[in-house]
């Protein structure tokens, strides 16, 4: 899993995850909204649809 984060400059939203070189620690980023897993799950299809539209249009 760490290989994926390193390769794509991504990391999980979990605060207990390790830091990725070149990216700020999550502990230093101000959270504007608390993460709600139920909300994220209910919006998953909508979010992925928008993401695909943006990414595939490039």
N, C-alpha and C positions, 0 to 999 in steps of 0.2 A: 504494500500500500504506500509506503514512504517513497518508493520509486515513482509512482504515479504523481504524487505531490511534487516531487523534485522535477520531474520531466515537464509537467504542465503548469508549474508555479501555482499550484492549488493546495489547499490544506483544508482539513475538516473544521467545522465551526466549534468543535469541542475544545474547551479550555484546557483539558488535560492532554491534548495532543502536543507532540513535539514541535519545536520551531523549524521553519524551513529557511535555509540560508538565502539572504537577499530580500526576505519579506519581514515586515515588522511582526513582533510577537502579538498575539491576540490580546494579551493583557495590556498592551499599550494603546489599543484602538478603543475609542469611545463607542459604546453601544447605544444606538439611537432607539432601538426597539428590541425587546426581549424576544428570544427565539421560541416559537411555539410549534412543536413538532406536529401537533394535530392540524394546525392551520397550514403548515407547509405541506402536509400530506393531502389535504383537501384541495390545495392550489397546484399540486404537482403537474397535472396535465396542462393547465393553462400556462404555467411558467415554462415548461419544456417546449410547448408550442411556440411561445414568443422567442425563446432562446434559439430554437431551430430556424425560425424565420429570420432572425438577425444574423446568425452565424452563416447560414446557407446563402444569404443574399450577397455575401462578399465575394 
